[in-house]
């Protein structure tokens, strides 16, 4: 049975995505609230994502990419490999 991150803490993949979001947000000089406004989410959820606690939908990742002014593919490229998991 596939493992779920629900109730088990953040996965390496979630941490890496959160790190990418935080780094790009800093590059743009945005606060969490500023990114949240652009992506149409609550600012506390941005904080959760950045710490790896959030598990965003594909739609939300697409909105984050747009808000961060990056291509969706570049935001998620290589995540599986960097998480230490194999396909």
VMD Tcl script that builds the backbone (N, CA, C; Angstrom):
set m [mol new atoms 261]
animate dup $m
set s [atomselect $m all]
$s set {name element resname resid chain x y z} {
  {N N UNK 1 A 0.850 -1.177 0.000}
  {CA C UNK 1 A 0.000 0.000 0.000}
  {C C UNK 1 A 0.893 1.236 0.000}
  {N N UNK 2 A 0.595 2.241 -0.838}
  {CA C UNK 2 A 1.406 3.460 -0.859}
  {C C UNK 2 A 1.323 4.192 0.468}
  {N N UNK 3 A 2.432 4.783 0.836}
  {CA C UNK 3 A 2.418 5.535 2.095}
  {C C UNK 3 A 1.836 6.909 1.859}
  {N N UNK 4 A 1.224 7.436 2.874}
  {CA C UNK 4 A 0.625 8.771 2.815}
  {C C UNK 4 A 1.367 9.658 3.785}
  {N N UNK 5 A 1.466 10.939 3.441}
  {CA C UNK 5 A 2.128 11.872 4.360}
  {C C UNK 5 A 1.177 12.355 5.442}
  {N N UNK 6 A -0.109 12.056 5.290}
  {CA C UNK 6 A -1.087 12.532 6.260}
  {C C UNK 6 A -0.787 11.937 7.634}
  {N N UNK 7 A -0.557 12.810 8.606}
  {CA C UNK 7 A -0.322 12.375 9.970}
  {C C UNK 7 A 1.068 11.818 10.198}
  {N N UNK 8 A 1.954 11.889 9.219}
  {CA C UNK 8 A 3.277 11.310 9.358}
  {C C UNK 8 A 4.392 12.335 9.229}
  {N N UNK 9 A 4.048 13.583 9.152}
  {CA C UNK 9 A 5.059 14.601 8.961}
  {C C UNK 9 A 5.342 14.809 7.485}
  {N N UNK 10 A 6.149 15.785 7.217}
  {CA C UNK 10 A 6.441 16.159 5.838}
  {C C UNK 10 A 7.373 15.163 5.177}
  {N N UNK 11 A 7.160 14.988 3.888}
  {CA C UNK 11 A 8.030 14.124 3.099}
  {C C UNK 11 A 9.205 14.950 2.570}
  {N N UNK 12 A 10.276 14.290 2.151}
  {CA C UNK 12 A 11.383 15.043 1.541}
  {C C UNK 12 A 10.929 15.848 0.328}
  {N N UNK 13 A 10.002 15.318 -0.441}
  {CA C UNK 13 A 9.482 16.027 -1.608}
  {C C UNK 13 A 8.785 17.316 -1.183}
  {N N UNK 14 A 7.975 17.258 -0.137}
  {CA C UNK 14 A 7.289 18.451 0.356}
  {C C UNK 14 A 8.290 19.486 0.870}
  {N N UNK 15 A 9.337 19.013 1.550}
  {CA C UNK 15 A 10.368 19.941 2.036}
  {C C UNK 15 A 11.070 20.632 0.869}
  {N N UNK 16 A 11.423 19.868 -0.155}
  {CA C UNK 16 A 12.126 20.450 -1.297}
  {C C UNK 16 A 11.254 21.458 -2.026}
  {N N UNK 17 A 9.972 21.136 -2.242}
  {CA C UNK 17 A 9.074 22.095 -2.886}
  {C C UNK 17 A 8.975 23.354 -2.036}
  {N N UNK 18 A 8.831 23.198 -0.740}
  {CA C UNK 18 A 8.762 24.349 0.159}
  {C C UNK 18 A 10.005 25.212 0.094}
  {N N UNK 19 A 11.168 24.563 0.028}
  {CA C UNK 19 A 12.419 25.315 -0.090}
  {C C UNK 19 A 12.464 26.113 -1.383}
  {N N UNK 20 A 12.005 25.509 -2.480}
  {CA C UNK 20 A 12.000 26.196 -3.767}
  {C C UNK 20 A 11.058 27.407 -3.733}
  {N N UNK 21 A 9.897 27.217 -3.133}
  {CA C UNK 21 A 8.939 28.319 -3.031}
  {C C UNK 21 A 9.546 29.457 -2.209}
  {N N UNK 22 A 10.132 29.122 -1.058}
  {CA C UNK 22 A 10.722 30.145 -0.179}
  {C C UNK 22 A 11.859 30.880 -0.886}
  {N N UNK 23 A 12.759 30.138 -1.541}
  {CA C UNK 23 A 13.885 30.768 -2.209}
  {C C UNK 23 A 13.426 31.740 -3.304}
  {N N UNK 24 A 12.465 31.309 -4.106}
  {CA C UNK 24 A 11.986 32.178 -5.186}
  {C C UNK 24 A 11.247 33.389 -4.621}
  {N N UNK 25 A 10.478 33.162 -3.548}
  {CA C UNK 25 A 9.767 34.279 -2.918}
  {C C UNK 25 A 10.775 35.325 -2.438}
  {N N UNK 26 A 11.856 34.875 -1.831}
  {CA C UNK 26 A 12.883 35.802 -1.372}
  {C C UNK 26 A 13.533 36.528 -2.545}
  {N N UNK 27 A 13.797 35.799 -3.649}
  {CA C UNK 27 A 14.380 36.434 -4.834}
  {C C UNK 27 A 13.513 37.585 -5.339}
  {N N UNK 28 A 12.196 37.396 -5.236}
  {CA C UNK 28 A 11.263 38.426 -5.700}
  {C C UNK 28 A 11.008 39.508 -4.660}
  {N N UNK 29 A 11.537 39.325 -3.458}
  {CA C UNK 29 A 11.329 40.306 -2.398}
  {C C UNK 29 A 9.912 40.298 -1.848}
  {N N UNK 30 A 9.255 39.155 -1.942}
  {CA C UNK 30 A 7.873 39.040 -1.466}
  {C C UNK 30 A 7.824 38.538 -0.033}
  {N N UNK 31 A 6.843 38.997 0.704}
  {CA C UNK 31 A 6.532 38.411 2.002}
  {C C UNK 31 A 5.638 37.193 1.765}
  {N N UNK 32 A 5.437 36.406 2.798}
  {CA C UNK 32 A 4.482 35.294 2.683}
  {C C UNK 32 A 3.104 35.829 2.348}
  {N N UNK 33 A 2.735 36.942 2.943}
  {CA C UNK 33 A 1.425 37.534 2.665}
  {C C UNK 33 A 1.336 38.003 1.213}
  {N N UNK 34 A 2.427 38.555 0.697}
  {CA C UNK 34 A 2.433 38.999 -0.687}
  {C C UNK 34 A 2.277 37.845 -1.657}
  {N N UNK 35 A 2.978 36.754 -1.399}
  {CA C UNK 35 A 2.834 35.573 -2.241}
  {C C UNK 35 A 1.432 34.998 -2.102}
  {N N UNK 36 A 0.929 34.959 -0.893}
  {CA C UNK 36 A -0.414 34.431 -0.662}
  {C C UNK 36 A -1.455 35.229 -1.443}
  {N N UNK 37 A -1.310 36.536 -1.455}
  {CA C UNK 37 A -2.238 37.386 -2.206}
  {C C UNK 37 A -2.189 37.045 -3.687}
  {N N UNK 38 A -0.983 36.936 -4.212}
  {CA C UNK 38 A -0.822 36.622 -5.636}
  {C C UNK 38 A -1.391 35.246 -5.991}
  {N N UNK 39 A -1.197 34.266 -5.096}
  {CA C UNK 39 A -1.623 32.886 -5.373}
  {C C UNK 39 A -3.049 32.602 -4.892}
  {N N UNK 40 A -3.657 33.594 -4.254}
  {CA C UNK 40 A -5.024 33.472 -3.753}
  {C C UNK 40 A -5.183 32.352 -2.723}
  {N N UNK 41 A -4.262 32.361 -1.744}
  {CA C UNK 41 A -4.345 31.441 -0.608}
  {C C UNK 41 A -4.115 32.255 0.661}
  {N N UNK 42 A -4.377 31.660 1.799}
  {CA C UNK 42 A -4.137 32.324 3.078}
  {C C UNK 42 A -2.638 32.332 3.356}
  {N N UNK 43 A -2.141 33.423 3.935}
  {CA C UNK 43 A -0.704 33.534 4.172}
  {C C UNK 43 A -0.166 32.417 5.065}
  {N N UNK 44 A -0.981 31.916 5.986}
  {CA C UNK 44 A -0.493 30.849 6.862}
  {C C UNK 44 A -0.250 29.561 6.084}
  {N N UNK 45 A -0.978 29.387 4.974}
  {CA C UNK 45 A -0.756 28.194 4.152}
  {C C UNK 45 A 0.580 28.295 3.424}
  {N N UNK 46 A 0.973 29.502 3.028}
  {CA C UNK 46 A 2.286 29.677 2.415}
  {C C UNK 46 A 3.364 29.254 3.413}
  {N N UNK 47 A 3.200 29.650 4.665}
  {CA C UNK 47 A 4.146 29.235 5.697}
  {C C UNK 47 A 4.195 27.729 5.853}
  {N N UNK 48 A 3.041 27.096 5.800}
  {CA C UNK 48 A 2.986 25.632 5.898}
  {C C UNK 48 A 3.699 24.982 4.725}
  {N N UNK 49 A 3.469 25.517 3.541}
  {CA C UNK 49 A 4.135 24.966 2.357}
  {C C UNK 49 A 5.648 25.096 2.471}
  {N N UNK 50 A 6.096 26.251 2.909}
  {CA C UNK 50 A 7.526 26.498 2.975}
  {C C UNK 50 A 8.232 25.620 4.004}
  {N N UNK 51 A 7.524 25.166 5.002}
  {CA C UNK 51 A 8.131 24.273 5.988}
  {C C UNK 51 A 7.928 22.808 5.623}
  {N N UNK 52 A 7.248 22.570 4.505}
  {CA C UNK 52 A 7.021 21.201 4.066}
  {C C UNK 52 A 5.786 20.573 4.650}
  {N N UNK 53 A 5.035 21.337 5.442}
  {CA C UNK 53 A 3.855 20.775 6.094}
  {C C UNK 53 A 2.645 20.727 5.175}
  {N N UNK 54 A 2.633 21.568 4.161}
  {CA C UNK 54 A 1.503 21.585 3.234}
  {C C UNK 54 A 1.659 20.531 2.154}
  {N N UNK 55 A 0.548 20.074 1.631}
  {CA C UNK 55 A 0.544 19.103 0.541}
  {C C UNK 55 A -0.363 19.666 -0.554}
  {N N UNK 56 A 0.178 20.578 -1.371}
  {CA C UNK 56 A -0.659 21.324 -2.312}
  {C C UNK 56 A -1.157 20.483 -3.485}
  {N N UNK 57 A -2.304 20.866 -3.997}
  {CA C UNK 57 A -2.842 20.247 -5.207}
  {C C UNK 57 A -2.041 20.739 -6.412}
  {N N UNK 58 A -2.221 20.075 -7.518}
  {CA C UNK 58 A -1.574 20.498 -8.758}
  {C C UNK 58 A -2.036 21.912 -9.125}
  {N N UNK 59 A -3.311 22.183 -8.941}
  {CA C UNK 59 A -3.837 23.524 -9.239}
  {C C UNK 59 A -3.142 24.589 -8.398}
  {N N UNK 60 A -2.932 24.297 -7.130}
  {CA C UNK 60 A -2.272 25.281 -6.270}
  {C C UNK 60 A -0.814 25.451 -6.662}
  {N N UNK 61 A -0.136 24.372 -7.012}
  {CA C UNK 61 A 1.260 24.488 -7.437}
  {C C UNK 61 A 1.334 25.355 -8.702}
  {N N UNK 62 A 0.361 25.194 -9.593}
  {CA C UNK 62 A 0.318 26.024 -10.805}
  {C C UNK 62 A 0.110 27.492 -10.444}
  {N N UNK 63 A -0.762 27.773 -9.487}
  {CA C UNK 63 A -0.981 29.161 -9.061}
  {C C UNK 63 A 0.265 29.738 -8.397}
  {N N UNK 64 A 0.946 28.902 -7.610}
  {CA C UNK 64 A 2.185 29.350 -6.969}
  {C C UNK 64 A 3.238 29.682 -8.020}
  {N N UNK 65 A 3.366 28.825 -9.016}
  {CA C UNK 65 A 4.343 29.073 -10.078}
  {C C UNK 65 A 4.056 30.405 -10.762}
  {N N UNK 66 A 2.798 30.640 -11.084}
  {CA C UNK 66 A 2.424 31.906 -11.726}
  {C C UNK 66 A 2.742 33.080 -10.804}
  {N N UNK 67 A 2.399 32.948 -9.533}
  {CA C UNK 67 A 2.648 34.017 -8.565}
  {C C UNK 67 A 4.136 34.263 -8.377}
  {N N UNK 68 A 4.927 33.214 -8.534}
  {CA C UNK 68 A 6.376 33.320 -8.382}
  {C C UNK 68 A 7.083 33.667 -9.691}
  {N N UNK 69 A 6.267 33.852 -10.745}
  {CA C UNK 69 A 6.780 34.233 -12.053}
  {C C UNK 69 A 7.772 33.221 -12.611}
  {N N UNK 70 A 7.433 31.936 -12.433}
  {CA C UNK 70 A 8.235 30.850 -12.997}
  {C C UNK 70 A 7.310 29.873 -13.716}
  {N N UNK 71 A 7.888 29.105 -14.601}
  {CA C UNK 71 A 7.160 28.061 -15.292}
  {C C UNK 71 A 6.870 26.925 -14.307}
  {N N UNK 72 A 5.675 26.361 -14.394}
  {CA C UNK 72 A 5.303 25.252 -13.510}
  {C C UNK 72 A 6.335 24.134 -13.571}
  {N N UNK 73 A 6.761 23.786 -14.781}
  {CA C UNK 73 A 7.736 22.708 -14.935}
  {C C UNK 73 A 9.036 22.972 -14.204}
  {N N UNK 74 A 9.501 24.202 -14.249}
  {CA C UNK 74 A 10.766 24.517 -13.577}
  {C C UNK 74 A 10.623 24.469 -12.056}
  {N N UNK 75 A 9.437 24.743 -11.565}
  {CA C UNK 75 A 9.220 24.696 -10.118}
  {C C UNK 75 A 9.273 23.267 -9.588}
  {N N UNK 76 A 8.792 22.321 -10.378}
  {CA C UNK 76 A 8.719 20.935 -9.897}
  {C C UNK 76 A 9.761 20.012 -10.525}
  {N N UNK 77 A 10.507 20.502 -11.502}
  {CA C UNK 77 A 11.478 19.660 -12.191}
  {C C UNK 77 A 12.475 19.056 -11.213}
  {N N UNK 78 A 12.635 17.741 -11.295}
  {CA C UNK 78 A 13.623 17.051 -10.476}
  {C C UNK 78 A 13.204 16.803 -9.041}
  {N N UNK 79 A 11.990 17.143 -8.670}
  {CA C UNK 79 A 11.586 16.962 -7.263}
  {C C UNK 79 A 11.672 15.513 -6.816}
  {N N UNK 80 A 11.223 14.587 -7.631}
  {CA C UNK 80 A 11.248 13.187 -7.220}
  {C C UNK 80 A 12.673 12.724 -6.987}
  {N N UNK 81 A 13.587 13.103 -7.898}
  {CA C UNK 81 A 14.970 12.702 -7.737}
  {C C UNK 81 A 15.587 13.309 -6.495}
  {N N UNK 82 A 15.282 14.592 -6.229}
  {CA C UNK 82 A 15.879 15.249 -5.080}
  {C C UNK 82 A 15.276 14.776 -3.773}
  {N N UNK 83 A 14.111 14.121 -3.846}
  {CA C UNK 83 A 13.486 13.639 -2.611}
  {C C UNK 83 A 14.071 12.318 -2.152}
  {N N UNK 84 A 14.901 11.704 -2.982}
  {CA C UNK 84 A 15.499 10.427 -2.609}
  {C C UNK 84 A 14.626 9.243 -2.919}
  {N N UNK 85 A 13.502 9.464 -3.579}
  {CA C UNK 85 A 12.610 8.372 -3.944}
  {C C UNK 85 A 12.885 7.930 -5.359}
  {N N UNK 86 A 12.588 6.702 -5.644}
  {CA C UNK 86 A 12.704 6.229 -7.018}
  {C C UNK 86 A 11.314 5.996 -7.567}
  {N N UNK 87 A 11.182 6.111 -8.907}
  {CA C UNK 87 A 9.891 6.017 -9.551}
  {C C UNK 87 A 9.454 4.634 -9.690}
}
mol reanalyze $m
mol bondsrecalc $m
mol representation Tube
mol addrep $m
